[in-house]
Amino acid sequence: MNERVLERRMLLRGAGVAGATLVGVAAVPAAAQAHDHHGDSGVLGSWLVTHADAPPGDTTPVLAVISFAAGGVFSSLDLAPASPGGLGAWSSSGDSVTATFYIGAPAEGPKQPAVVIKVVATAMVQGDRVSGTYKLTVYNAKTKKRLTSGHGTFSGNRIRT
């Protein structure tokens, strides 16, 4: 299938983080620190972030929630515009955090495939702020063939209860 047939926005909108988009696990108090192999990054909990793909991707900012849970569970959810959530894993070293997660999106037309988006995000945590970059790869969900890729940035603040 020709990559141009696929609407780039459809392929990439769920990938943000990040990136990093990055999607809601139950919030953990802001003072919580990881006490396992994920280090003491202070990243546990949920974050309200804005992410955007770099050109030639869709540079429209996307509002999202990303969450880091104990045990290395990561989730992300784009809120505006809304798109499917993502799940994966995270690890940290000091204030640096890396998350790898996957998003599935159904076909948006008879000639478009369902897709799986793999996102790898790297972030720095500074108190109640997080910022970073992400790389994404879009695959045909059925054939596993790589369709396209992209990258972008994200930043945001911790969600407090």
VEXSEDREN-180241 format. One record per residue (C-alpha): z, y, x. Coordinates in Angstrom, 1 decimal. Each point is the difference from the previous one (the first is absolute). Layout:
<atoms>
+--------+--------+--------+
:     zz :     yy :     xx :
+--------+--------+--------+
:      Z :      Y :      X :
...
+--------+--------+--------+
</atoms>
This chain:
<atoms>
+--------+--------+--------+
:     zz :     yy :     xx :
+--------+--------+--------+
:    0.0 :    0.0 :    0.0 :
:   -0.8 :    3.5 :    1.3 :
:    3.1 :    2.0 :    0.9 :
:   -1.5 :    3.1 :   -1.6 :
:    0.1 :   -1.7 :   -3.4 :
:    3.8 :    0.0 :    0.3 :
:    1.6 :    3.2 :   -1.1 :
:    2.0 :    1.0 :    3.1 :
:    2.7 :    1.6 :   -2.1 :
:    0.6 :   -3.3 :   -1.8 :
:    0.1 :   -1.9 :    3.3 :
:    2.5 :    2.4 :    1.7 :
:    2.1 :    1.6 :   -2.7 :
:    2.6 :   -2.8 :    0.1 :
:    0.3 :    0.0 :    3.7 :
:    1.8 :    3.1 :    0.8 :
:    3.4 :   -0.4 :    1.6 :
:   -0.3 :    0.1 :    0.5 :
:   -0.8 :   -0.9 :    0.5 :
:    1.0 :    0.3 :    0.4 :
:    0.0 :    0.5 :   -2.5 :
:    2.4 :   -2.0 :   -0.1 :
:    2.0 :   -1.7 :   -4.2 :
:    4.2 :   -0.4 :   -2.7 :
:    2.6 :   -2.4 :    1.2 :
:    3.5 :    1.0 :   -1.2 :
:    1.2 :    3.0 :    1.9 :
:    2.7 :   -0.4 :    2.7 :
:    2.5 :    2.8 :    0.6 :
:   -1.3 :    2.5 :    2.6 :
:    2.8 :   -0.8 :    2.4 :
:   -0.9 :   -3.7 :    0.1 :
:   -1.2 :   -1.4 :    3.3 :
:   -1.8 :   -3.3 :    0.5 :
:    2.2 :   -2.6 :    1.8 :
:   -2.6 :   -2.7 :    0.6 :
:   -3.1 :   -0.5 :    2.1 :
:   -1.4 :    3.2 :   -1.5 :
:    2.2 :    2.3 :    2.2 :
:    2.0 :    3.0 :   -0.9 :
:   -2.8 :    2.3 :   -1.0 :
:    1.7 :    1.6 :   -3.0 :
:   -3.2 :   -0.7 :   -2.0 :
:    1.6 :   -2.2 :   -2.6 :
:   -0.6 :    1.3 :   -3.5 :
:   -2.8 :    1.8 :   -1.8 :
:   -2.1 :    3.0 :    0.9 :
:   -2.2 :    2.4 :   -1.9 :
:   -3.1 :    0.5 :    2.1 :
:   -3.4 :    1.6 :   -0.1 :
:   -2.9 :   -1.8 :    1.7 :
:   -3.7 :    0.8 :    0.5 :
:   -2.9 :   -1.8 :    1.6 :
:   -1.7 :    1.7 :    2.9 :
:   -3.7 :    0.9 :   -0.4 :
:   -2.4 :   -1.5 :   -1.0 :
:    2.6 :   -1.5 :   -2.4 :
:    1.3 :    1.7 :   -3.0 :
:    2.3 :    2.8 :    1.4 :
:    1.6 :    0.7 :   -3.4 :
:    3.8 :   -0.3 :    0.5 :
:    1.7 :   -2.9 :   -1.8 :
:    3.6 :    0.1 :   -1.1 :
:    1.7 :   -3.4 :    0.7 :
:    3.4 :   -1.7 :    0.3 :
:    0.6 :   -2.3 :    2.9 :
:    3.0 :   -2.2 :    0.4 :
:    1.6 :   -1.9 :    2.9 :
:    2.5 :   -2.8 :   -1.0 :
:    2.4 :   -2.0 :    2.1 :
:   -1.6 :   -3.2 :    1.3 :
:   -3.3 :    1.8 :    0.8 :
:   -1.5 :    0.3 :   -3.5 :
:   -2.3 :    3.0 :   -0.4 :
:   -1.5 :    1.3 :   -3.2 :
:   -2.3 :    3.0 :   -1.0 :
:   -1.2 :    1.5 :   -3.2 :
:   -2.5 :    2.8 :   -0.5 :
:    1.3 :    2.2 :   -2.8 :
:   -2.6 :    2.8 :   -0.3 :
:   -2.6 :   -1.1 :   -0.4 :
:    1.4 :   -3.4 :   -0.9 :
:   -1.3 :   -3.2 :    1.5 :
:    1.2 :   -3.5 :    0.7 :
:    3.1 :   -0.5 :    2.1 :
:    0.2 :   -1.7 :    3.4 :
:    2.4 :   -2.4 :    1.5 :
:    0.6 :   -1.1 :    3.6 :
:    2.5 :    0.1 :    2.9 :
:    1.4 :    2.6 :    2.4 :
:    1.8 :    0.1 :    3.4 :
:    1.4 :    2.8 :    2.1 :
:    1.0 :    0.9 :    3.4 :
:    2.3 :    3.1 :    0.2 :
:   -1.6 :    2.7 :   -2.2 :
:   -3.5 :   -1.6 :    0.0 :
:   -0.9 :   -2.2 :   -2.9 :
:   -3.1 :   -2.3 :   -0.6 :
:   -0.9 :   -1.4 :   -3.4 :
:   -2.8 :   -2.4 :   -0.9 :
:   -0.8 :   -0.4 :   -3.7 :
:   -2.7 :   -1.1 :   -2.4 :
:   -1.3 :    1.5 :   -3.2 :
:   -2.3 :   -1.8 :   -2.5 :
:   -2.3 :    1.8 :   -2.3 :
:   -2.2 :   -1.4 :   -2.7 :
:   -3.7 :    0.6 :   -0.2 :
:   -0.9 :    3.3 :   -1.6 :
:   -3.4 :   -1.0 :   -1.2 :
:   -2.3 :   -3.0 :   -0.4 :
:   -1.6 :    0.5 :    3.4 :
:    3.2 :    0.7 :    1.9 :
:    2.3 :   -2.6 :    1.4 :
:    3.8 :   -0.2 :   -0.3 :
:    1.4 :    1.1 :    3.3 :
:    3.0 :   -0.7 :    2.3 :
:    1.1 :    3.0 :    2.1 :
:    2.0 :   -0.7 :    3.2 :
:    2.0 :    3.1 :    1.2 :
:    1.8 :    0.3 :    3.3 :
:    2.2 :    3.1 :    0.2 :
:    2.0 :    1.5 :    2.8 :
:    2.7 :    2.6 :   -0.6 :
:    2.7 :    2.1 :    1.6 :
:    3.3 :    0.6 :   -1.9 :
:    1.9 :    3.2 :    0.7 :
:    3.0 :    0.2 :   -2.3 :
:   -1.3 :    0.3 :   -3.5 :
:   -3.7 :    0.5 :    1.0 :
:   -2.6 :   -2.6 :    0.7 :
:   -3.5 :    0.5 :    1.3 :
:   -2.7 :   -2.1 :    1.5 :
:   -3.5 :   -1.4 :    0.0 :
:   -1.7 :   -3.1 :   -1.5 :
:   -3.1 :   -2.1 :    0.4 :
:   -1.5 :   -2.0 :   -2.8 :
:   -2.5 :   -2.7 :   -0.4 :
:   -1.6 :   -0.9 :   -3.3 :
:   -1.1 :   -3.6 :   -0.6 :
:   -2.0 :   -1.6 :   -2.9 :
:    2.8 :   -2.0 :   -1.8 :
:   -2.2 :   -3.0 :   -0.6 :
:   -2.0 :   -0.3 :    3.3 :
:    2.5 :    1.6 :    2.3 :
:   -2.9 :    2.0 :    1.5 :
:    1.0 :    3.3 :    1.5 :
:   -1.6 :    2.8 :   -2.1 :
:    1.3 :    3.2 :    1.7 :
:    2.9 :    1.6 :    1.8 :
:    1.7 :    3.3 :    0.3 :
:    3.1 :    1.8 :    1.2 :
:    2.2 :    2.9 :   -1.0 :
:    3.4 :    1.7 :    0.2 :
:    3.1 :    0.3 :   -2.1 :
:    3.3 :    1.9 :   -0.1 :
:    2.9 :    0.4 :   -2.3 :
:    3.7 :    0.0 :   -0.8 :
:    2.7 :   -2.6 :   -0.8 :
:    0.8 :   -0.5 :   -3.7 :
:    3.7 :    0.6 :   -0.6 :
:    1.9 :   -1.2 :   -3.1 :
+--------+--------+--------+
</atoms>
